[in-house]
Amino acid sequence: MSGLPADIDDALELGHRLRADSAGRALSLVGERWTMLILREAFFGVRRYGQLARNLGIPRPTLSLRLRKLVDAGLLDRVLYSKDPERHEYRLTRAGRDLFPAVIALMRWGDQYLAGPEGPPIVLRHETCGNPTHPHLTCDACGGEINTHNVTPERGPGYRASASVAVEDSRPVRSAK
């Protein structure tokens, strides 16, 4: 017991965030550099293996592995576009397209903190209004901007009280003599 009111004590307890962390599970799938760059290229319309290899300068065996991983995870579909010779392209699935805000958030952060004095290497233009845009997160209920100062993590419907973080002790067990 911390001496704090129960609701404050609950908010400060971090264990539930670690036991079933969706961010951690997502990062285990897409958190590797090449994977994110492949997704970025797919968002900007690049679908073919050769174009991906050329645009990214990625080793072909690495590209093949990452594409297979993205297809197996349901983020990309491998679609035949030529029969002779047989060739495929990679199209974003709905799950893949739903990662767009995450990739854009990383781009925006990189533009703000890592771009050189000349500015960001890519800018986004909103096709509807024609203006350059700087996307941000908003609340789906009220439309207000979401940031670290106005959201509170709470246990969600997928939280399991019985879940625990299993930490294996790798030290050998010593027998009593």
Secondary structure, DSSP 8 states (H G I E B T S, - for coil): --SS-HHHHHHH--HHHHHT-HHHHHHHHH-SHHHHHHHHHHHTT--BHHHHHHHHT--HHHHHHHHHHHHHTTSEEEEEEEETTEEEEEEE-HHHHTTHHHHHHHHHHHHHHT-BTTB-S--EE-TTT-SEE----B-TTT--B--TTS------TT--TT--------S------
